[in-house]
Each structure stands twice: as C-alpha cells, then as structure tokens.
Amino acid sequence: MAILLYLEYAVAAVIRYWLINSDYRETIADRVEVSTPLNSWKKVTEGVHLRDEGVDPYAGDLFHESPLGLVAYGWLIRGLSSWLGPVFVACDLATAHLLYCTARCYMAQLRERQARERCHYATDCEALLLKEEGLELAPVYVASAYLFNPYNVLSCVGMTTTVFANLCLAATFLFMVQGRRLPCCFFLAVATLQSLYPAVLLVPASIYVARQAGHMRLDRQALSSACLTCLAFLAMLGALLWACWRLTRSWDFLAETYGFILNVPDLRPNIGLFWYFFTEMFEHFRPLFVCAFQINAAALYAASLALRLHAEPMLLAASLTALSAVFRSYPGLGDVGFYLALLPMWKHLFNYMQQGFVVGCFFLITSVLAPIVWHLWIYSRSANANFYFGVTLAFATAQIFLITDILFAYIKREFSLYHGLRRELNGKPAKLVLE
C-alpha cells in the first residue's frame, strides 16, 4: 500500500512539473476557470513589484491578497524565483498527504464508532456495515482523487494561490479530526485571512474538538469547549490582522481584500454565479442582492446543517466547504477539486446515491464545453455571455446535486442501520435492495 501511494505521489509530481515547464502553462494560467482576481499569480507578481518600487499595492484595483501573503509571496519571488514550480508542486503534494492522513484518522473513528454502536443496529443490516478493506483503501482513494483530479492539476500548473489555500484547509481538516484546538484554529485563521469563506468551518471545528474531548452531549462543558475554540480562532485571526496592520500601518487593505470579496466589484467571468447576475442587474438593486448572495455563500446553511449533522462533523465540514466553493464570489477549479477529493471518505454511502451518473455527466460535459463556449464568445464572436453562463450554471447545478445526494445518502443509511432494511409497503413486506 505504501509503495503504491509513493508511486502515485511521484507520478503526480512528474505530471505537474512537466506541465509547469511546458508551453501550456501560460495558456492554463490565463484561463478564467483557473485564475481569478483573487488567486492569479500575475496579480501577485504585480503586487510584489509595486511594493518593491515603494508604491502601495492596495491603492488601485490590482492586488487583493493580505499583506502577510504579500510578504510571503515576495520572499518566494525574490529568493526562490527559479524554484517556484517545484514549490507549487511540493505544496500540492503536501495537501494530498494531509488529506490522506485526515482520511486515515477519520476511518479509524468510523471503525471505532461502528464497534461502539453495533449493538444498537438492526439485525438485518449486515450489508451496510463498513468493511475493513474499504476502510483501508479509502485514504488512498482520497489522495488519488486529489493528485489526479484535473481541476487540482490545472490549479497547480496555473500557479494559483489556491494551492496554498488548499494546503491550509487540508491542515485545518487534519487537526480538526485529531481534535487539536490550537493548530486547527491557527490554520483556519490563515485560510480565513486569505479568502474569508473558510471561517464557516469554525462550526464543525468547534463540534469536533468538543467531541474529541469527550463531550458527546450538548451540555455546559460542550458549550464551554465550543466557546473556547471560537475565542482561540478569533484571537489568532485578530493577531494575523494586527500583523497585517503592522506591515502597512493602515487598514486600507481590508477594502481590497475582504471588501473586494464581499462587494464583488470585478465582474469578469468565472465559474461562479455572481458575475452574470450583477452584470445584468440594475445598480439600485445591487446592495440587496450582494447581501443575499453572500449570506447564501457564507452563513445560510451552517446552522441548519449543524443541527442535522452534529453527530458527523467531518461530513458537515466537507458540505460547508463544498457549498462555499459553489457560491463564493470568485471560485476557481482548485476550490472544487479540493472538496471532490474528500468524497472517497464516504465511499460506503455511494450505494445510496441516486444522481451519480447524472452528476458525472454534468461535470464531464460542462468541463469540456466551458473552454469551447469561451472561445466562441471571446474569439469567434459567434456566441455571447448567455452561452458561457449557461455552462457555469449547469456546473453549479451539478455540484448542488452532488452535495444533496451525498447528504441524503447519509441520512438513508443511518435510518436503515437502526431500523433495518425491511419495510412495509401498503401493509405488505418490502425489502430495500442495494445494487
């Protein structure tokens, strides 16, 4: 198993390194599906150059990373300019390994939970029980799903800062599943500093840390643990923002980072839903719809999903990550590829999913059609924005189908575990058959 995993790392590294040093890199980096105003490496290099020349990179509408990110990227560009490709490849491989470790910890927890609750399961649910082989292979599937997902490969080859964001998110997931409060809050604060939306993961992180500490019920101790986790996160995020202020001696960067994310002033096309709606919208309706879209992207689903999935905080975290990737203002393929890599951890739910074929076809068709329609619109001028938005809307719809399908699969399996596979339909016995 270990040899197979190392071989996958080597093959994935070779593929990424070859593409980064090929003639395709610039084409990939310029794709609107890969690079956005928030993660474009070209904007990073321009921001670093402006800072080196003594010009405030936040004075115009050019640079939207945090001041700490500006310093870190400046160090990379000046000190490791000839090693940028290997740095991006190494970070992507590190992300895959962190997700592998996360899946291993989570599989051990699933094994322990099944052994603990087995006495409460129905007598005819043997087909639903987790098998040892599946638990062993799931972490390898997770690593493979990240390493060889074209979305992640393109994001790395395009040298987007999403690579570093995914690394922070993977570290957050690992420390969350281990129940380690301080490192989890630190990496979550770093991810939030960069793109704001990961802050919603504070909900599953608080639940996970409390459960790992032995607080299985919602009592005073569990609430105290959750409050302590929130305070630790806020303290670390505040410390990072203070460090940003120390670097710039101004809070103007907030308008060009968080303000840029929330207000959506740049309406260049991407794979998200914001750009088309706000291009067509009357200006006096804009504040209302900005608030509605951002609430939908950041906070609308956290409370309701937490109430239903409080016993499965890892699935809650993956669901919130997926929803933020769909509804954020400037999404990229790297954001989608990250949460897709988490799905093999719930391979035991796939038998209950009903939309797998439809979702797979949607992903394949939209991934192929997007560059074609873009060429027809921008270069051939035989199409318009409606064509491209139709593809991105179908892409978002496929993601929503996938998220809801996996959540319904979890609910159906949990119900069958405790109530059995046999049912009565119109007074006659019926049996649920897993195919």
Beta strands, then each sheet from edge to edge (+ up, - down):
strand 1: 422-425
strand 2: 428-431
sheet 1: 1+ 2-
end
